[in-house]
Amino acid sequence: MDKSRSNYSSSDKKCFVKVVAIGDSGVGKTSLIQMFEHLKFTESFKPTIGADFSNKEITVNGRIVTL
């Protein structure tokens, strides 16, 4: 695609990054993600069975990145 004809600059395009937390049971994966996403810490969580998903938008170098 010719960038000169595009209606979007590179800073307008959305950027998506997938982050996967893998580890043994009870090591703090959910606590780490909750702390990053909500800036809160809870000492006890119910065990996550299977998978858990969440999203957070951050700004990096003036560009919105969805994690």
N, C-alpha and C positions, 0 to 999 in steps of 0.2 A: 504494500500500500504506500502511495506517495504521501509522506508526512505533510507536505505543503498543502495538500488538498483535504487533510483531515480536519474535522471540527474540534478535535480534542488534542490538547497538548499532553505530553507525557506525564505532567503533574496532575492532570484531570482524571487519568485512568485509575481505577481502583486496584489496589494491590492486596492479594490474599496470601497469607502464610499459614500453613498447617503445622501445628505443634503437637507432638505426641509424647505423653509422659508414660514411661514403662518402668515397672519395678515390682518388687515383691510386695505382698500384702502388708499394710500397716506401716509403710515407710514414709508416708506423708505426701503422696502425689496429689490427692484431692486438696489437702491443706495448702500446698504450694500454689496450686491453680487458684483457689479461692482467695488467697492473700494477694496474688497478682491482680485478679479480676475485681475484687470488691474492697481491697485494703482492710480485710478483717480476718481474724484468726479464731477458729473454734477448736477447742482441744479435743473434742470427740465427734467423729463422723460415723455414720453407719457404713459398713463396708460397701464399696461400689462393686456391683456384680455386672460383669460384661464391660460396658463402655459408658462414659459420661461425656457430654458435649457442652461446650460453652463458647461464646464469642466475646471479643473485646476489640474495640477500635483504639488505636494509638496513632500519634503523629510522629513521623520520622522524617527529618529534613524537610518539613513543610508539607509532607505527603501523608494522607490517611492510609493506614495499613490495618487490615482486619486480620486478627489472629483467631 
